[in-house]
Amino acid sequence: GPTIQIGEQTVITVDAKAAGKGKVTCTVCTPDGGEVDVDVVENEDGTFDIFYTAPQPGKYVICVRFGGEHIPNSPFQ
């Protein structure tokens, strides 16, 4: 899974150029079952940047969806 830096903002870039019209959404679940605030920014080139900050060490589950459907390999752990 992705390397998560504790207390530092992490960015994941999703390339949705070939996916057509739709929105990328993301949830990041903490090891204790809570959710982290996530910002999704749509870029002009058809990619989306997902920003979040992990508050504690542990195993996070990152679910990325496009148009409501999981992207390939989502959820990431």
C-alpha positions as CSV (number, residue, x, y, z in Angstrom):
1,G,0.0,0.0,0.0
2,P,1.0,3.6,-0.1
3,T,3.5,5.0,2.4
4,I,1.8,7.2,4.9
5,Q,3.6,9.9,6.8
6,I,2.2,10.6,10.2
7,G,1.2,14.2,10.8
8,E,2.2,15.2,7.3
9,Q,-0.1,15.9,4.4
10,T,-0.1,13.0,1.9
11,V,-1.3,13.3,-1.7
12,I,-2.5,10.6,-4.0
13,T,-3.0,11.4,-7.7
14,V,-5.6,9.5,-9.6
15,D,-5.5,9.6,-13.4
16,A,-9.1,9.6,-14.7
17,K,-8.4,10.9,-18.2
18,A,-9.6,7.7,-19.9
19,A,-12.5,7.2,-17.5
20,G,-14.9,9.7,-19.0
21,K,-17.0,12.1,-17.0
22,G,-17.4,11.5,-13.3
23,K,-16.1,12.5,-9.9
24,V,-13.4,10.9,-7.8
25,T,-14.4,10.4,-4.2
26,C,-12.2,9.1,-1.4
27,T,-12.5,7.9,2.2
28,V,-9.5,7.2,4.4
29,C,-10.3,5.0,7.4
30,T,-8.0,5.0,10.5
31,P,-6.8,1.9,12.3
32,D,-9.5,2.5,15.0
33,G,-12.3,2.7,12.5
34,G,-12.6,6.5,12.3
35,E,-12.4,8.6,9.1
36,V,-9.8,11.2,8.1
37,D,-10.8,14.4,6.4
38,V,-10.0,14.2,2.7
39,D,-9.8,16.9,0.1
40,V,-10.2,15.9,-3.6
41,V,-9.0,18.5,-6.2
42,E,-9.9,18.0,-9.8
43,N,-7.1,19.2,-12.1
44,E,-7.6,20.5,-15.6
45,D,-5.7,17.6,-17.2
46,G,-8.2,15.0,-16.1
47,T,-6.3,13.9,-13.0
48,F,-7.5,14.2,-9.4
49,D,-5.3,15.0,-6.3
50,I,-6.4,13.5,-3.0
51,F,-5.0,15.2,0.1
52,Y,-5.2,13.9,3.6
53,T,-3.2,13.8,6.9
54,A,-2.8,10.6,8.9
55,P,-3.1,11.4,12.6
56,Q,-1.6,8.2,14.0
57,P,0.5,5.2,12.9
58,G,-1.2,2.0,11.9
59,K,-3.0,0.3,9.0
60,Y,-5.2,2.7,7.0
61,V,-7.8,1.7,4.4
62,I,-8.1,4.1,1.5
63,C,-11.1,3.7,-0.7
64,V,-11.0,5.6,-4.0
65,R,-14.1,5.7,-6.2
66,F,-14.8,7.1,-9.6
67,G,-18.5,7.8,-10.4
68,G,-19.4,5.8,-7.3
69,E,-17.4,2.7,-8.3
70,H,-14.1,1.5,-6.8
71,I,-11.1,2.2,-9.1
72,P,-8.9,-0.8,-9.8
73,N,-7.1,-2.1,-6.7
74,S,-9.3,0.0,-4.3
75,P,-9.6,-0.2,-1.4
76,F,-5.9,0.2,-0.7
77,Q,-4.5,-1.0,2.6
